Amino acid sequence: MGSGKSTVAGMLRELGAKVLDADAIVHEEQLRGTVGYSAIVQTFGTQVLGEDKEIDRSKLAAEVFGDPSKLRRLEQILHPRVIARVLEARSMLPNDAVLVVEAIKLLDGELVKACDRIWVVVAPHKTMIERLALRGIGAREAELRLAQQHTEEEFRKAADAVIVNDGVRETTRESVREAWLELRRARAPRSSPEPRT
């Protein structure tokens, strides 16, 4: 959270990638009338609903962040739905297309198995807190949410590419471009050797 994944995803879109935002899928899977909505209300009760009877994301966050068992239950409801949507999108793309999945909890579930490469976006802790504040997330809640994530060291260890997004946009853009070109080179079809007679 707050590392700038969306910024990097936007840069990848400009370079030609197809981008799916897992958080946007989660939003859709929580709308009234969906299986996800029903499962969330059955699990956490009507106290997570707003006046419009839709799931109030801030109420749901207050319910699950800080309680690892509740967070796990929420992820068990939503992650399979996200994976199904990603796999469906992937199946519809031509072979030479690159599908980027912007996902905050990628390393924590089965979705990681559907990925050929893992890119991690990192930023200084203070910068992440400041970015989350701009989204209306207070410092205490931001610290609580960040504490539920992997450490930067764990993220880096899992990554095929690390993009540092410390606020210098052009530096970040150059890192993204270099990693993209490396990815495209790795995916380029190798020419077949001449057959021997």
Secondary structure, 3 states (H helix, E strand, C coil): CCCCHHHHHHHHHHCCCEEEEHHHHHHHHCCCCCHHHHHHHHHHCHHHECCCCCECHHHHHHHHCCCHHHHHHHHHHHHHHHHHHHHHHHHCCCCCCCEEEECCCHHHCHHHHHCCCCEEEECCHHHHHHHHHHCCCCHHHHHHHHHCCCCHHHHHHHCCEEEECCCCHHHHHHHHHHHHHHHHHHHCCCCCCCCCC
